Amino acid sequence: MATTITITGAGGQIGYALLFRIAAGDMLGPDEKVRLRLLEIPQGMGAAEGAALELQDGAFELLEHVEVTDDPAVAFDGANAALLVGARPRGPGMERADLLAANAGIFGPQGTAIGANAADDVRVVVVGNPANTNALIAASAADGVPAERFTALTRLDENRARAQLAQTLGAPVGGIRRVPIWGNHSATQFPDISHATIDGRPVVDALSTQVGDVRAWQEQTFIPRVAKRGAEIIQVRGSSSVASAANATIEHMRDWMLGTDDWTSAGVVSHGEYGVPEGLVCSFPVRSIDGAWQIVEGLELDEWARTRIDASVAELADERDAVRALGVL
Ligand code: NAX
């Protein structure tokens, strides 16, 4: 049996960077056949159909079937994995409430279609921004699908944080572990190095010889660099992050389905862990065990970390309240 994977916004930039890597086995490994369902809006159909032709020309041995559609019911039919990439970007003069409303109009119906059509084991990762709240909206519309199956991508933020640490320490990124992102995928996110290790030693110890005052470096350099990396990429490249976002999306879904041997980060539904209000889709340190994300519990958080996490969680609660005020949840 092949795995059916739905990609929304498949005609866009991240979609184009995702499709060929999935077809090549980067997400589910070299032995798992895949069936791809590409969902677009009518304006994006040509780009998605063109990508489907190129997928054909890749002659990927793992790729069993590709279907391009603008009908969510068709796109999510039998889906085991759904990568929700297509979203409404913030236009000029658009207020946050307008942005949330426009995206509720996308993620609500997609959640409904997932509830009605996807496979029983469907797993959903939302990439399209505002990712956490879009995941919350889709989950609440998906009848019969546990909220735990809806997640938001914060793996790119974690990868950015690990890469910044590696660069600062002049060490290979592979030795750096346990750098969770807490909160929202936004400028308020908290990349947490307090439990991070480099080759098994505390990162904080290694950093103090490099940067002196580690807390000041976190506040003035590290956190702003990670949280604003998307804007930096736009400034340098002239366009937003694409391949790195696709890479993180593949890693998120691969780890979720195949398991992790250590912590990573994902936006998952809160059951009240660390005082985060129940129901919010918040980024936590997580492990993937037996196909399910589990929040790493019992970590000590000092007052400074707590304040930062609380600020990002307050933003998530504000977004949820704004969506509720629109009558969506
Ligand atoms: P593009 O504008 O290149 O592509 C988006 C595609 O989605 C377009 O082809 C559009 O036609 C399609 N689309 C719009 N509404 C749709 C709908 N209702 N159903 C199906 N398709 C629909 O954007 P791209 O660069 O690919 O970025 C996609 C999203 O990823 C954006 O919302 C962006 O903000 C978000 N990102 C999230 C990141 C994360 O870490 N969570 C990082 C990268 C990226 O910024």
Boltz pocket constraint, residues with backbone or C-beta under 6 A from the ligand:
constraints:
  - pocket:
      binder: B
      contacts: [[A, 8], [A, 9], [A, 10], [A, 11], [A, 12], [A, 13], [A, 14], [A, 15], [A, 39], [A, 40], [A, 41], [A, 43], [A, 44], [A, 85], [A, 86], [A, 87], [A, 88], [A, 89], [A, 106], [A, 126], [A, 127], [A, 128], [A, 129], [A, 131], [A, 153], [A, 154], [A, 156], [A, 157], [A, 185], [A, 230], [A, 240], [A, 241], [A, 242], [A, 245]]
      max_distance: 6.0
